[in-house]
Amino acid sequence: MFKKLTFLILSGPTKEYIDPVRYISNESSGKMGLALAEYAVKKGHRVIFISGEVKKYPAQVKLVKVTTALEMFKESKFSLQKADIVISAAAVADYRLAKFQKHKIKKSGNSTLLWLKNNPDIVKYCGKNKSNKVVAGFALETQNLLANAKLKLQSKNLDLIVANGRDSFGSDKTTVYMIKSDSIVEIKNRSKKFIAGKIINETVKIFENIKSLKNNA
């Protein structure tokens, strides 16, 4: 039994600033990331917690606060080598402004076009560079939930993906599907604390299996 592991948990929303007073973001509350970190700490594990701005952060973790997706990506790359298990529950903006405006954009008679560029795919980077680590992610979808989540599981080289719907934003209870390459488990209308426990326990189980296979090879 591997009693003490290091978790890298990504949580909360990112903000992509348009100008000094406006930004692109989302409704992530960070409640799932908080629940994951608290459960991992409760079980005696170490936690590196990289988070966008939220109302509450977990105690007894190494806390790294970030704002943008690029900042989260930089900190994740730095901490990846220290982790045994990575869980990305963050709602990372897919796009950022191609050019940040140094001053507030003034209203005018003409529409202002905002040109966007892709942000790095953090969980995909972790999946592609995981070696013997376990990497888990989340898939929030508004259509074709299971099909889209399965595609992400494969394309991002993840060990586990947790699929949920739009109603999970900000809620204390939700329904999720824990998906691996060979199984799907539905957890229906349970608290995020309960779901977090299931996710932590499952990732630890996957980690133990990987280590056992490596030792027996």
PyMOL commands that set and color helices and strands:
alter all, ss='L'
color gray80, all
select helices_A, chain A and resi 31-42+69-80+122-128+145-155+166-168+192-216
alter helices_A, ss='H'
color red, helices_A
select strands_A, chain A and resi 6-11+16-19+22-24+46-51+62-65+85-88+95-97+116-118+134-140+160-164+173-180+183-191
alter strands_A, ss='S'
color yellow, strands_A
deselect
rebuild
show_as cartoon
